Amino acid sequence: MSARVRLARLMMVAGLAAALTGIPTTSSAAPADTAAPAGSIFSAYTTNGAAFGEVEYEYWSTGDGYYGISVTSPYGVDIQPGDEYGAVVRMHYDTRSATGRVKSLVEVLPNEYKYGSNLSGTGYRNVWFDVCNWQWVSGATYSCARLTKS
C-alpha cells in the first residue's frame, strides 16, 4: 500500500472519528464554538405589537476578530391597520472602517408584508437586528424591539 493511500485512509478514519465524537476537523468551515447554528431564526414584535420582523442568521469567525455573516429571508409585516406606519427590519453592525452602522433589510408599507434581499459577506462584528414601526414618508421609527433567537 502506497504512502498516499495510507494517508488517505488515515484522514478518512480521523474525519469519521471526529464526526462521531463531535470534534471539528481541520476541514470544518469554522470551529464549533465560533459559529451560530446554520439558519438560526431571530424574530420580534415591536414594543406596541403593531409590526413583526424575522431573519434567518448565521455567522462564523474569520480568525481576525471579525465574522462572516449570512442573512436570509428577512421578513417584515405591518399588523396594525390604519395607523399610517409600516415596518422596517434593520441590521446594526460594526465593520473594519466604521462602527454603529445601520442597514434596512426590508421596508414594509402600511398594512402589507414583504421579504427583503439576502445578505452575506465578511468583515462584520457586533451584529444585531431590530424591528420598528416605520413612517415611510419621513423615515421616522418608533417602538423598536431587538430581534431575539426564536
C-alpha positions in Angstrom: 0.0 0.0 0.0 1.5 3.4 -1.0 2.1 6.2 1.5 -0.6 8.3 -0.3 -3.3 5.6 0.1 -2.3 5.0 3.8 -2.5 8.8 4.4 -5.9 9.0 2.7 -7.3 6.1 4.8 -5.9 7.7 8.0 -7.5 11.0 7.1 -10.8 9.3 6.4 -10.8 7.4 9.7 -9.8 10.5 11.6 -12.6 12.5 10.0 -15.1 9.8 10.8 -13.9 9.6 14.4 -14.1 13.3 14.7 -17.7 13.3 13.3 -18.7 10.6 15.7 -17.3 12.4 18.7 -18.4 15.9 17.7 -14.8 17.2 17.4 -14.4 19.6 14.4 -11.8 18.6 11.9 -9.4 20.9 10.2 -11.7 20.8 7.1 -14.5 22.5 9.1 -15.6 25.9 7.9 -15.2 27.3 11.4 -14.6 25.9 14.9 -17.8 24.8 16.5 -17.5 27.3 19.3 -17.3 30.3 17.0 -20.3 29.6 14.7 -24.0 30.0 15.0 -26.1 27.0 14.1 -27.0 27.1 10.4 -30.2 29.1 9.9 -30.8 30.4 13.4 -34.1 32.3 13.4 -34.4 35.7 15.1 -37.8 37.4 15.5 -39.7 40.0 17.5 -42.8 42.2 17.6 -42.4 45.9 18.0 -42.9 47.1 21.6 -46.5 48.2 20.8 -47.3 45.0 18.8 -48.0 46.8 15.6 -45.3 45.1 13.5 -43.3 41.9 13.3 -39.9 41.1 11.9 -37.8 38.0 11.3 -34.4 37.0 9.9 -32.5 33.8 9.4 -28.9 34.4 10.5 -25.7 32.5 10.5 -22.2 33.7 11.4 -18.7 32.3 11.6 -15.3 33.5 12.8 -12.8 34.6 10.2 -10.0 34.5 12.8 -9.2 38.2 12.8 -11.8 39.5 15.3 -14.4 39.9 12.6 -17.0 37.5 11.3 -18.6 36.2 8.1 -22.4 36.5 8.1 -25.3 35.2 6.1 -28.7 36.8 6.5 -31.5 35.1 4.6 -35.2 35.7 4.3 -35.5 39.0 6.1 -39.3 39.4 6.6 -41.4 42.2 7.9 -45.2 42.7 8.3 -47.3 45.7 9.5 -50.2 44.2 11.5 -51.9 47.4 12.8 -54.2 48.8 10.1 -54.9 52.5 9.8 -52.0 53.9 11.8 -50.1 55.3 8.7 -47.0 53.4 9.8 -45.4 50.4 8.1 -42.5 48.3 9.4 -38.7 48.2 9.0 -36.3 45.4 9.9 -32.8 46.6 10.4 -29.3 45.2 10.9 -27.0 47.1 13.3 -23.2 46.3 12.9 -19.6 47.4 13.0 -17.1 47.0 10.2 -13.3 47.4 10.0 -13.9 51.0 8.8 -16.9 52.2 10.8 -18.9 51.5 14.0 -22.6 51.9 14.7 -23.8 51.3 11.1 -27.4 50.5 10.4 -28.8 48.9 7.2 -32.5 48.5 6.4 -33.1 44.9 5.3 -36.8 45.2 4.5 -39.1 48.2 4.5 -42.9 47.4 4.5 -45.6 49.9 3.6 -48.7 50.2 5.9 -50.9 47.1 6.0 -48.5 45.0 3.9 -45.8 42.3 4.3 -42.6 41.8 2.4 -39.4 39.7 2.2 -36.1 41.6 1.7 -33.0 40.6 -0.1 -30.5 38.1 1.3 -27.1 39.5 2.5 -23.8 37.8 3.1 -20.2 38.9 3.5 -17.2 39.1 5.8 -15.7 41.8 8.0 -18.7 42.3 10.4 -18.9 42.3 14.2 -21.4 43.3 16.9 -24.3 42.4 14.6 -27.9 42.6 15.9 -31.3 43.2 14.4 -34.4 45.1 15.3 -37.9 45.7 14.0 -39.6 49.1 14.2 -42.8 50.9 13.3 -41.7 53.0 10.3 -43.2 56.2 8.8 -42.5 55.6 5.2 -42.6 59.3 4.2 -40.3 60.8 6.8 -38.3 57.6 7.7 -39.1 58.1 11.4 -39.1 55.0 13.6 -40.6 54.2 17.0 -41.5 51.2 19.2 -38.3 49.4 18.1 -37.6 45.9 19.5 -34.5 43.8 19.3 -34.9 40.5 17.5 -34.1 37.5 19.7 -33.4 33.9 18.8 -36.7 32.0 18.3 
